[in-house]
Amino acid sequence: MVNIQVEYQGDLHCKATHGPSGAELSTDAPKDNQGRGESFSPTDLVATALGTCMLTIMGIAARTLHIDISGVTATVEKEMTAALPRRIQRLVVKIHVPNAPSPADREKLQRAADACQCTKACTRMSRSPSNLPGAESN
């Protein structure tokens, strides 16, 4: 079990401390929800968790496959509902792979990304499947 200590600091700001490492992060409400948008919002962290989880699980799969996926990036687009109560309506993950793996390895990486723990936790919200294309040009 991991403990995360969260402290409300006033003015819609919170500080979270990761128990095992002591690492800290701050949140702020977004500008469209009475905040100043000075940091990640709590729902931004849900989107961040999804993207980092997918890449981490891909990294574990890549180790098993003995391939290097350094430089792979994910962009997570978060859509909120317009009506109250506000909630995450949709998360779209776009994964960029600068060095194309073989088709077989690409499929294994795709399956790994789509099986991450955060994906499973987000089953109640609409989430588009990730798209792991081959090498893309910038």
Secondary structure, 3 states (H helix, E strand, C coil): CCCEEEEEEECCEEEEEECCCCCEEEEECCHHHCCCCCCECHHHHHHHHHHHHHHHHHHHHHHHHCCCCCCCEEEEEEEECCCCCCCEEEEEEEEEECCCCCHHHHHHHHHHHHCCHHHHHCCCCEECCCECCCECCC
